Amino acid sequence: MTFEGIDGSGKSTQSRLLAGHLEAAGHDVVLTREPGGSLGAEDIRRLLVEGDPGRWSAETEILLFTAARRDHLERLITPALKAGKIVICDRFADSTRVYQGATRGDLRQIVDALHSQMIGIEPDLTLVIDMDPDIALERGLARGSGEDRFEDFGAEFQHKLRDGFLALTKDYPDRTQLIDGTKGAQDVAHTIAAVVDSFLAARS
C-alpha cells in the first residue's frame, strides 16, 4: 500500500504510524519510500530532490524516477511481497503521474507507458492525504531538510499538485482512499488505521 499527497501533507509521519499500528497487530511490515528505498534508488533520490528547481526537465525526471523505481522494485518491494510481507511505501508511481505527468506538461501518457513497460504493478491500496496547499508548503519548507527542490517551485505548483491528486482518486476509485489531513496527526492516524484494518479484513 502507498501514501500520496502534496509536499508537507504528513505522508511520512502517517506511513510510520501505520507501520507501527500494523506491526502491533502482528503483521510483518516493510516501510519504505520513493524516490529511494534501495541503495541505487537512494543515489538517484539525491539527484531529484536536491538542487535548483530547474535542474531537470520533466521528461528527464520521469526517466530518473522510473529508474529509481525499477531498482526499488527489484531489490526491495518484490522480494518483500513474495515473502508475504505488507509493504508500505511513502510515494510510488502516482506521484510521478501527478508531479511530472500532470503539472509540468501533458506527459501522463509517457509516464503510464514507461510504468507499464518497466514497473507493471499498482498498489493494492493508496491513501491520498489531502490538505490546504499553502499550509502544507509552509510546513514542508519549515522542515529544512535540504530536499526542498519541489517545494521551491512555489505555491502555485502545490495547488496544481493538489488538483492532480484529487483527480487521481477519480482515475483509480477502486484502490484510492482520500484522507482528510487537516486534523491532528493522531486523529488522521486513527482514520487511516480504520481504513486499512477494514481493507485487510475484507481480503482475509
Steps between C-alpha positions, in 0.01 A plus 500: 500500500611856433466851637460793262442873532658840459825600668454553874169311519626260767555188290827402662362539851187303418688222325712452813195504726320247281803272495506507880128429518525199268810362672320521835221293342752231408563579134845482341547848353757661272498881509667671206490817290539641152712613346725269696455180694800321351865596471486597134168678535631706794788616280250614237286665772773752574505601135125561504419669831804723546618801302341765282135448393603534136772239528307242294224512243183309580592245233837433660337470842261235366797292386686546830196416712427191292861383530491547877164322522624204296799449732272537803258245355769244422698526820239570768133500405472177300703288747296637792167427331613148406587444866143591597585833659290817490688774316418860593655746257517877549426593134501279193407535133198722572737779603670483162159504330416823685834682540638442152203366306236761587654815646804560281354429160266247344732204557265250662510262202880485521487428872241226458681341205830480690322374809331225301825388339741531792295470822176323417333499842262731689447524876216301654400810698603864463434751779491857364544754780328826409556841657535870421803544270609828660510348848673188369763705318578702812534179698720338235739791477519527879656152515822639352588154373709619206266296277289800406534502122131441432383731779713769334271494197264704721136517608346495152674170431373353828144598410537323165631196683196490726269517198701217344469275804127567530463406133701185570237377745246524218731320255555210742193484726540129575836534672516860627365640824495877564606589856434836668846613607390822673449336840767417754748227417347250744146562375615449142684185607184357661304563179769332290526203738125443474511514119794260480362257760174483305689448175711217641200333663317500166798329334547230763 
